[in-house]
Amino acid sequence: MVNLTDEQLKKNVSALSGGQQQRVAIARALALNPSIIVLDEPLSNLDAKLRKSLRIELKKIQKASNTTMIYVTHDQEEALTLSDRIAVFNNGCIEQVGTPREIYYRPQSEFVTTFIGDTNRLSEEVIGQINQMNPEARFNLKDHMYVRVENVKEKMQIQDASKYYKLSAEFETEEFYGITTRKTFKTKTSEIKSMSTRNDEKMEKGASVDLFISPSDFIIFKEQ
């Protein structure tokens, strides 16, 4: 539950740190033994490390109190890590309701596809190249096709290339995050981004590279 020292309990709430103030607010709400608590972006003003810490604490509090919590947030990571079920809103309307995994892996609209997670929208040029380089591929150039960044692979990341569609591109930039590396590749008319937990040597800008995408990883919305 929410733990504060005697010294902290004697302080005025306004004198506490941001994280401690949030704990006090949650404790006050729980003291009323409500059946539902609404939290409207409660961690938005905290630093990243403290937000992650309080996310874990909030989940423990919810499980221990067995109180239904409606959590309003624009932070995708918070929504995915804290929720049992997510409702994605767009312009005041519900786009999709489901578990975090359903929302992430089986988005029902283009808005949900692009709002949750980091996703590439494939241009007609890229779709055409996939069709040309992979004879078994027969994608409609006018369909709206997406692939999540973690599903764009390089040669060294796969074991059997025959199970993937190949795409040629050139290396553009890299963002190294320690645990993950995000890369941007360029085709003739567009960019393709990838994310990997492999931290290989940095590539030279303009280096040619083959990218690989599993057929099961395409998210396709048919032309209307």
C-alpha positions as CSV (number, residue, x, y, z in Angstrom):
1,M,0.0,0.0,0.0
2,V,1.0,3.7,0.3
3,N,3.8,4.1,2.8
4,L,4.9,7.5,4.3
5,T,7.3,8.2,7.2
6,D,6.1,10.0,10.3
7,E,8.1,13.1,9.3
8,Q,6.4,13.1,5.9
9,L,2.9,12.7,7.5
10,K,3.5,15.8,9.5
11,K,4.3,17.9,6.5
12,N,1.9,20.0,4.5
13,V,1.0,18.1,1.3
14,S,2.3,21.1,-0.8
15,A,5.7,20.6,0.8
16,L,6.0,17.0,-0.4
17,S,7.7,15.9,-3.6
18,G,5.5,15.3,-6.7
19,G,5.6,11.5,-6.2
20,Q,4.7,11.8,-2.5
21,Q,1.8,14.1,-3.4
22,Q,0.5,11.6,-5.8
23,R,0.7,8.9,-3.1
24,V,-1.2,11.1,-0.6
25,A,-3.9,11.7,-3.2
26,I,-4.3,8.0,-3.9
27,A,-4.4,7.3,-0.1
28,R,-7.1,9.9,0.4
29,A,-9.2,8.4,-2.4
30,L,-8.8,4.8,-1.0
31,A,-9.7,5.9,2.5
32,L,-13.3,6.4,1.3
33,N,-13.3,2.8,0.2
34,P,-14.8,3.6,-3.2
35,S,-15.9,1.0,-5.8
36,I,-14.3,3.1,-8.6
37,I,-11.5,5.6,-8.7
38,V,-10.8,7.8,-11.8
39,L,-7.2,8.9,-12.3
40,D,-6.8,11.6,-14.9
41,E,-3.2,11.5,-16.1
42,P,-1.9,11.3,-12.5
43,L,1.8,10.8,-13.4
44,S,2.1,13.3,-16.2
45,N,4.1,15.9,-14.3
46,L,6.7,13.4,-12.9
47,D,10.1,12.5,-14.3
48,A,10.4,9.3,-16.3
49,K,12.0,7.1,-13.6
50,L,9.5,8.1,-11.0
51,R,6.6,7.5,-13.3
52,K,7.8,3.9,-13.9
53,S,8.2,3.4,-10.1
54,L,4.7,4.7,-9.4
55,R,3.2,2.6,-12.2
56,I,4.4,-0.5,-10.4
57,E,3.1,0.9,-7.1
58,L,-0.3,1.7,-8.6
59,K,-0.7,-1.8,-9.9
60,K,0.1,-3.2,-6.5
61,I,-2.4,-0.9,-4.9
62,Q,-5.1,-1.8,-7.3
63,K,-4.6,-5.5,-6.8
64,A,-4.5,-5.2,-3.0
65,S,-7.6,-3.0,-2.7
66,N,-9.5,-4.8,-5.5
67,T,-10.8,-1.3,-6.5
68,T,-11.7,-0.6,-10.1
69,M,-9.5,2.1,-11.5
70,I,-10.3,4.1,-14.6
71,Y,-7.0,5.5,-15.8
72,V,-7.0,8.3,-18.3
73,T,-3.7,8.8,-20.2
74,H,-2.1,9.8,-23.4
75,D,1.0,7.7,-22.6
76,Q,0.9,4.5,-24.6
77,E,3.3,2.7,-22.3
78,E,1.3,3.5,-19.2
79,A,-1.9,2.2,-20.9
80,L,-0.3,-1.0,-22.0
81,T,1.5,-1.8,-18.7
82,L,-1.3,-0.8,-16.3
83,S,-4.5,-1.9,-17.9
84,D,-6.5,-5.1,-17.9
85,R,-8.7,-3.5,-20.6
86,I,-8.1,-0.5,-22.8
87,A,-10.6,1.8,-24.5
88,V,-8.9,3.9,-27.3
89,F,-10.8,7.1,-28.0
90,N,-10.5,9.3,-31.1
91,N,-12.4,12.6,-31.3
92,G,-14.7,11.6,-28.4
93,C,-15.6,8.2,-30.0
94,I,-14.4,4.7,-29.0
95,E,-12.2,3.2,-31.7
96,Q,-11.6,-0.1,-30.0
97,V,-11.9,-1.8,-26.6
98,G,-9.8,-4.9,-25.7
99,T,-6.9,-6.2,-23.6
100,P,-3.5,-4.6,-24.1
101,R,-2.4,-7.5,-26.3
102,E,-5.6,-7.3,-28.4
103,I,-5.1,-3.6,-28.9
104,Y,-1.5,-4.0,-29.9
105,Y,-1.5,-7.1,-32.0
106,R,-5.0,-6.9,-33.5
107,P,-5.8,-3.2,-34.1
108,Q,-9.2,-2.8,-35.7
109,S,-8.6,0.6,-37.3
110,E,-5.8,2.6,-38.8
111,F,-6.0,5.1,-35.9
112,V,-5.4,2.4,-33.3
113,T,-2.6,1.0,-35.5
114,T,-0.7,4.3,-35.6
115,F,-1.6,5.5,-32.1
116,I,-0.5,2.5,-30.1
117,G,3.1,1.5,-30.7
118,D,5.6,2.7,-33.3
119,T,4.5,1.7,-36.8
120,N,5.6,2.1,-40.4
121,R,3.0,3.0,-43.1
122,L,4.3,1.5,-46.3
123,S,4.2,3.7,-49.4
124,E,3.0,2.4,-52.8
125,E,6.6,2.4,-53.9
126,V,7.6,0.1,-51.0
127,I,4.6,-2.2,-51.6
128,G,5.5,-2.4,-55.3
129,Q,9.1,-3.3,-54.4
130,I,7.9,-6.1,-52.1
131,N,5.7,-7.4,-54.9
132,Q,8.6,-7.3,-57.4
133,M,11.2,-8.9,-55.1
134,N,8.9,-11.6,-53.8
135,P,7.0,-13.4,-56.6
136,E,4.5,-14.9,-54.1
137,A,3.5,-11.4,-52.8
138,R,0.4,-10.0,-54.5
139,F,-0.4,-6.9,-52.5
140,N,-2.7,-4.2,-53.7
141,L,-0.8,-0.9,-54.1
142,K,-3.8,1.1,-52.9
143,D,-4.3,-0.9,-49.7
144,H,-3.1,0.8,-46.5
145,M,-0.3,-1.4,-45.2
146,Y,1.5,-1.1,-41.9
147,V,4.3,-3.0,-40.1
148,R,5.5,-2.4,-36.6
149,V,9.1,-1.2,-36.2
150,E,10.2,-4.3,-34.2
151,N,9.0,-6.6,-37.0
152,V,11.4,-5.0,-39.6
153,K,14.4,-7.3,-39.5
154,E,17.9,-7.3,-40.9
155,K,19.6,-10.4,-42.3
156,M,21.6,-11.2,-39.1
157,Q,18.3,-11.2,-37.0
158,I,16.6,-14.0,-38.8
159,Q,17.4,-17.7,-39.4
160,D,15.4,-18.6,-42.5
161,A,15.1,-15.8,-45.1
162,S,12.7,-17.9,-47.1
163,K,10.0,-17.2,-44.5
164,Y,10.2,-13.5,-45.0
165,Y,9.5,-10.9,-47.7
166,K,12.7,-9.0,-48.7
167,L,13.0,-5.3,-49.2
168,S,16.0,-3.3,-50.3
169,A,16.9,0.0,-48.7
170,E,19.8,2.2,-47.5
171,F,20.8,2.9,-44.0
172,E,20.1,6.5,-42.9
173,T,20.3,7.1,-39.1
174,E,20.6,5.2,-35.8
175,E,19.3,6.0,-32.3
176,F,21.0,4.0,-29.6
177,Y,19.0,3.5,-26.4
178,G,21.2,0.9,-24.6
179,I,18.7,-1.9,-24.5
180,T,17.3,-1.2,-27.9
181,T,18.6,0.4,-31.1
182,R,16.2,2.2,-33.6
183,K,17.3,2.6,-37.2
184,T,15.9,4.5,-40.1
185,F,16.3,3.2,-43.6
186,K,15.4,5.0,-46.9
187,T,13.9,3.7,-50.1
188,K,13.4,5.9,-53.1
189,T,10.4,7.7,-51.8
190,S,10.0,6.9,-48.1
191,E,11.5,5.8,-44.8
192,I,11.3,2.5,-43.0
193,K,12.1,2.3,-39.3
194,S,13.2,-0.7,-37.3
195,M,13.8,-1.5,-33.6
196,S,16.1,-4.2,-32.4
197,T,17.6,-5.5,-29.1
198,R,20.8,-6.3,-31.0
199,N,23.4,-3.6,-30.7
200,D,25.6,-4.3,-33.6
201,E,28.3,-2.0,-34.9
202,K,27.0,1.2,-36.4
203,M,26.4,1.2,-40.1
204,E,27.7,3.8,-42.6
205,K,25.1,6.2,-43.9
206,G,24.0,5.1,-47.4
207,A,25.0,1.5,-46.9
208,S,22.8,-0.9,-48.8
209,V,20.8,-3.3,-46.7
210,D,18.2,-6.0,-47.2
211,L,15.2,-5.7,-44.8
212,F,13.0,-8.7,-44.0
213,I,9.3,-8.8,-42.9
214,S,7.3,-11.8,-42.1
215,P,4.0,-12.1,-44.1
216,S,2.1,-12.5,-40.8
217,D,3.4,-9.1,-39.5
218,F,1.7,-6.9,-42.1
219,I,-1.3,-5.0,-40.8
220,I,-3.6,-4.4,-43.8
221,F,-6.6,-2.2,-44.3
222,K,-8.3,-2.7,-47.6
223,E,-8.8,0.2,-50.0
224,Q,-12.2,1.8,-49.5
